[in-house]
């Protein structure tokens, strides 16, 4: 199954990933995504037994798989208590723009939105 | 005629002379102090690193300060890594060290806290002496995608180091430190270990805390060490492989060494004969079969095994890894740290400009792929399906591990290749990971051991996988291979 990617689709995906693409990059991804998608399509059509539904929470799936192998082997979430926080000044020192104790950002509600 | 390799030094002349376990003894016996050791070591590094480009920072001031502190406190002499120099990949957090992940988007960014691995090493007396080059955000198989430039293989500088932990692998192979750390998401430690002729182990998923590792594929990532001998790997695993409340996927308990408890006789090893039929270079196949024959002579039983779902390894891996990349890398937005684009109109424009300027080609490609496969309408068909096949693969491996102690594979289908030959064809580059990826997908430990290649030949890595949690057995097994001289660090002489 050949999958076509229009230039608009590629641009839309880039926008979702917060990337701007040059005209040349759009052409490259048009071709590359189609090629890679072909390989993925083979996977999508693979028949699987019903109990392999696929769990989207992959880190947890890994954790569960290991847990099965060694019962009770996974650390639980730690108590929700503040500790080891980075000091405000240390954090601010590396912010690209700052004002006082704040990180400076462009207006969230820009005229164009 | 074989000429002397210019990267050979007293540090590489013998795999054990400058090993962690030997230098600790020297420091403890008062033969020399850690500071004295650092003098010579740094001058060797400064001589060799400009051409190899393995390190992105050399932390001399920090290292000497640490060494002096250690020397002052007498009781610290008993520490297992007392004064041992160690290098970390620059995607591991260490306060004040660059954590740029070889990306323009993190240019100038310095560690703001210590990774758990870093704290464990320092508590054991280790001295961190520098940070290692890598593929941008650990994405790549050759260390050709780095804003710091490529890393050269000390065995042949026209060839790649392997990746993504190329800098850490070369630093260890060239004797910059007895132990170095990388991260392995699809083979990023085992593959460069193979290309550089040293040992590298990817532990069981969760055995070493990921706290402080810049995330790439969270369900696949594992901080992993390199060394020039198995004993050093075992020592360092005893120090860094333990439960950590800061990583909710960390395993309970800790690594307990089993060196000396494994014998070859009676072991059963599984070989995926059918997937080795095509695409493996002759020199790799030759070393693979030689070790197999030698092990058979020592009473190891080999059986052929099949894992049908491995046919889909690359598709499953790139779907899952890229999906995780697209979410994990959304935190790089130009707001709190790193690069920020100038002259942006609004917030959306700032995000897009910053990320477009800051990320390299391979990273953008994977963000695109991940964003697409997670987008509405495709999520179940691709990501969900990939997870299902991963689960199936895991079951099939479990069944095989009922019958065998280890699974034997080459680390990579080829030795280190020349610069540029794969840089423009992602699919071709991805193929180099086909034998290392399964261990990450199913979470089992895997070690790359250096084959006994003929003098002057390129190194070849051979790989063994074990059951989840059997990290110590795997290293004990590798140590027997090393003791029997069936494998061993490839000499730079």
Interface residues (C-beta under 8 A of the other chain):
Chain A: X10 X13 X14 X15 X16 X17 X18 X19 X20 X21 X25 X29 X32 X33 X35 X36 X39 X40 X42 X43 X44 X46 X48 X49 X52 X53 X54 X55 X56 X58 X59 X60 X61 X62 X63 X65 X66 X69 X70 X72 X73 X74 X75 X76 X77 X78 X84 X86 X90 X91 X94 X95 X96 X97 X103 X105 X106 X107 X108 X110 X111 X112 X113
Chain B: X108 X109 X110 X112 X113 X204 X205 X206 X218 X219 X220 X243 X244 X245 X246 X247 X248 X249 X250 X251 X252 X253 X312 X314 X315 X316 X318 X319 X320 X323 X324 X326 X330 X333 X334 X335 X336 X337 X338 X339 X340 X344 X345 X346 X347 X348 X349 X350 X351 X352 X353 X355 X356 X359 X364 X365 X367 X368 X369 X370 X371 X372 X373 X375 X379 X380 X381 X382 X383 X384 X385 X386 X387 X388 X389 X390 X391 X392 X394 X426 X427 X442 X443 X467 X468 X469
